[in-house]
Amino acid sequence: AMAQIGPGMYTQSTVLCDDCKGMGISAGTAIKDVKVLEVTVDKGAPQGEQYIFHSEGDEFPGAETGDVIVVVEIEEHKEFK
């Protein structure tokens, strides 16, 4: 909050939010965001192959940003075998 204490003189103070206690989130929620990650799966990639995007997962104040891990699951196609 900023307040004038005299001609040309101001004071500014800050206080912690009651909801988040200065963490930048409200009552345990985070801002949802959508990000497109492009995965190029290698030809012949085996079942269970993992592609890891480091520090692309959820992030929140006071916690380390997580990784996004894409795991290959092979399914048979009706016509192409």
Secondary structure as the mmCIF struct_conf table of DSSP 4:
data_model
#
loop_
_struct_conf.conf_type_id
_struct_conf.id
_struct_conf.beg_label_comp_id
_struct_conf.beg_label_asym_id
_struct_conf.beg_label_seq_id
_struct_conf.end_label_comp_id
_struct_conf.end_label_asym_id
_struct_conf.end_label_seq_id
STRN STRN1 MET A 2 GLY A 6
TURN_TY1_P TURN_TY1_P1 PRO A 7 GLY A 8
STRN STRN2 MET A 9 GLN A 12
TURN_TY1_P TURN_TY1_P2 ASP A 18 GLY A 22
BEND BEND1 MET A 23 SER A 26
TURN_TY1_P TURN_TY1_P3 ALA A 27 GLY A 28
HELX_LH_PP_P HELX_LH_PP_P1 VAL A 41 ASP A 42
TURN_TY1_P TURN_TY1_P4 LYS A 43 GLY A 44
HELX_LH_PP_P HELX_LH_PP_P2 ALA A 45 PRO A 46
TURN_TY1_P TURN_TY1_P5 GLN A 47 GLY A 48
STRN STRN3 GLN A 50 PHE A 53
TURN_TY1_P TURN_TY1_P6 HIS A 54 SER A 55
BEND BEND2 GLY A 57 GLY A 57
TURN_TY1_P TURN_TY1_P7 PRO A 61 GLY A 62
BEND BEND3 ALA A 63 ALA A 63
HELX_LH_PP_P HELX_LH_PP_P3 GLU A 64 ASP A 67
STRN STRN4 VAL A 68 VAL A 71
BEND BEND4 LYS A 78 GLU A 79
#
